[in-house]
Amino acid sequence: MATTKRKIFEENFSQMLKYVDGDGKLNFPNKDSNARRLKNWCCQQKYRKTLSCDEQRKLESIGYDNATKVDKNDVTWESQFSRLLQYKEEYNTLMVSKKDKDHVDLRYWIAHQRRLEKDGRLSDKRKDLLIKAGFIFEPIRTKGSKKAEHS
């Protein structure tokens, strides 16, 4: 099944290359039925949960911005990232303690980012933002604990 989806992606992507203008940006003519079909396919890629980082990069390389529409998940991610930066500003760390009952949701969000990165599902853009903020993807083990700190 994944091979079929990958094959469809590659076929559609190669057809999209015909619509890249001289500036290297994607430009679909309105009256071209194949262009409309490809444009619709592009929009559907935004909601594909299995879009790989490689596929995402390919689309972005020809000027397709997968975030042209405001996505609730993007807004939520940016909001949590902003909260993380505020937390760092206030506490001088990105490590949210398990004892910190006021920031439980932020701690879970941090753990989720780690899982996404480990599974290869965290976008390069988000990973870069987290790294620049000082985020560590490998949880830190504390002395005497069998499990790693959650955040």
Secondary structure, DSSP 8 states (H G I E B T S, - for coil): -HHHHHHHHHHHHHHHGGGB-TTS-B---TT-HHHHHHHHHHHHHTT-TT--HHHHHHHHHTT--TTSS--HHHHHHHHHHHHHHHHHHHHS-S---TT-GGGHHHHHHHHHHHHHHHTT-S-HHHHHHHHHHT--SS--B-TT-SSB---
